[in-house]
Amino acid sequence: MKKKRGIITAAVFIALVVLLNNLLNFMLVQPGLTRTMFYELTQENRECIILGASHGSYGLSAQELDKGLNMNTTNMCIGGEYMIDAYHILKYAVKNGSPKTVILDIDYQYLINRHDESILFHQVYNGYPSCGQKVSYFVDRIAREEYRGAFLKWTNYWQCYYMIDKTVKKKLSKEYREYSPYVVSMDKNDTYEGKGFISKSKKASKATTSVLEWNEAKVSDSECEYIEKIVDLCRRNNIKIIFTTVVQDPKTVAGQADKFAAADSYIRNLANKLNVEYYNFNYLTFEAFDRTEEDFWDREGHMYGETAEKFSTVYAQVISKSLDKTLKNEDYFGENLKEIYQGIKAY
Amino acid sequence: MSYISAGFFLIIAVTAVFYYLIPKRFQWWLLLGVSFIFYATYGLRCMGYIVFTIVTSYCITRIIAVQEDRRIRRRWLIAALVSNFGILVFMKYINFAIVNVNSVLSCFGGNENLKRIDLVMPLGISFYTFQMMSYVIDVYWKKYEPEKNIFKLALFGAYLPQLLQGPIGRFDRLAPQLLGGNDFDLKNIEYGAQRIAWGLAKKLILADRAYVFANAVFSDLDTYTGVYVIVALLLFSIYEYCDFSGGIDVVIGVSEIFGIKLDENFRQPYFSKSISEFWRRWHITLGTWMKDYVFYPVSVSKKMLSFGKKAKKIFGKTTGKVLPICLANLLIFFIVGVWHGAAWKFIIYGIYNGIIIAVSSLLKPYYAGLAKKCHINTESKGWKVIQIIRTFILVNIGWLFDGCATAGQAFKAMGAVFFRFRLSVLTDGSLYRLGLIKRDWQILIVAVIILFISSIMKEKGIKLRDFVAERPLLVRWLIYLVLIFATAPFGYVGSTTEFMYAQF
């Protein structure tokens, strides 16, 4: 009898903790864009999926890519998306559709360091719909992370306590239930253009955040392992895969040309090993795509919306020609960063 | 998967449910399976080492138990110790040795450098090796019979909660609890959860926050001197205590959920009145291991006894009696230093502690005489407080060897205390520039006060946990909810560190 009462008491307490935790998550965690992006991914059959991190989400307009590639494209690049996250997003996409092409945009910084703003902030995890894949994603990735980010998600948002009423109102709204991006909390200078593309207004002043210096010794085995897994998953599902790196602030590239070249060489070797095409758009000639530091809202190389749309046109041409096997590299790319960026003054 | 990871807590929760659902005789199988699965999450390459330690300990103790010949028994014991400590020493110190050999060779003009060996360090090797060797030695001493079932012995060696950072358990106390099975008892769950929450609070609210500032100062001793170093050192002592004891709280709490009581590893160490007392309150299980398996055997060895006799003749009865103990202590603390890591700073740290204890033992009669002459009441509270402060300062000096990257840096930090000593640093906002903002300092100060009060209460014998457990259910629940939910937002968010001792 005592044992039974003990079990019931423990169960009630655990239920209370779970309930309170869910309540706090509901009241404090801000609606994120990833939830909408995952929803959009399953609404139509996306023929081309782009995976990557924030450079991709601000730099690649799926609308322009649709036109240029003549494919229904979606940009699943998410700030803080590591290769393990990209792999699980792709698994979800394959399960819920039949993509024909996958573009993996590789920001070398993710290969050498964990640099997300908070160890508790897992954008992909927070937006991942509840399903069987999420369990495998949890086991693979989140189980190794600190318990607060996994279970007590509100920890990262507790300072939003003053807007609980607004958050609750948003989450109870019809728009939220319908995955509308209009209820998502975003930077005031950001506009969600749909299909994963975030457009940054030129009103946003330039941030001084710069890139991490490439250091091959710091390359994470796990990131490379997941790149291989992504390639393998694509091959098993007859999906064409291409690696890219979107263009960055020319002054930053000019200042670290040797480091950028070393990173390029590392990724290119990996791509060759996996027999995947790799296009590093930092090697774009200025004739093919003219750009200045004014086109980027930080020194790290995130693009303003206008630039991103222009860049996406060029990007789509390259990818399209690559898929058709009509691409002449010399029409777009130079061979040596120092030559390409000569005359550009570094920061 | 660390002890603060989501996966760890999930594994514990699921295991606990099944643990109490299955018959008691199968419970240890479940713990064994889960322990090895958990260990495997760190990579299968590590598994070979722990399996080797278990198998050699099992086989050798079985041989020792049936062998009558003392010399053969001894040979087998040496074989077990050499092979297992040999692996530990090789894995942990081979690269340290190579670096030092290269340095010596370069002094003599050698150009050929020995290459470092790329090794994957098996997790918890220091802990499980010490634990298993205590079992082997105890069987050799005929303290108890060897375990006949290798899987049962494997559970003792690889028991999940204590696998990575101790406490170093003893077979006669731990095995019966592990293997006997336990009935569900709400008190165990409650006490276990209480202890886990307390440990996490220490780690996330205090240790991780304190480390940020201390590390920033110790990494740049050219810029930060004087008051900065003193504040950093105080924070480092908070970090050391809260990280290690917080981790042990989690370990003991998890174990309590399964109804298994592990040995305590801390007893308010910063209230110690001498360094030797500090080592009886800090990392207690390592201290008692050293005492039982190194100190006593060395002290009563023939060589030491004859040394004692000679010392008595030369230095007189009092000093002659203390000298062998001093020598044994120096040896122990040299080993403790080496155990802490493959670096000169740890060896110096060990010797530093050993010398203080040895000198204190030698000078004890003189201190007593001096106190009597100066009419100091050594039993007064004031004198005890002075002793505590004195010991705390000595402990903190020792922490410099742990906090700084090298022994050279530690000595530099000692000197840096006296440079550019500006008290205004405390009030002009300078302290906010090293990773901790005003809010962090406020949280730190409040949390330290709470920790200090709870430590005083424990020191006075007030059992806080029992006090909480005796409150009405709703009050208890409120306390637990506050502990669970307050730790999360008040815990440090940033580059949190793994539990320090999980790397040993």
Interface residues (C-beta under 8 A of the other chain):
Chain A: K3 R5 G6 I7 T9 A10 F13 L16 V17 L20 N21 L24 S118 I119 L120 F138 V139 I142 A143 R144 E145 E146 Y147 R148 G149 A150 F151 L152 W154 T155 N156 W158
Chain B: M1 S2 I4 S5 A6 G7 F8 F9 L10 D183 F184 D185 L186 I189 E190 L204 L473 W477 Y480 L481 I484 F485 A488 P489 G491 V493 G494 S495 T496
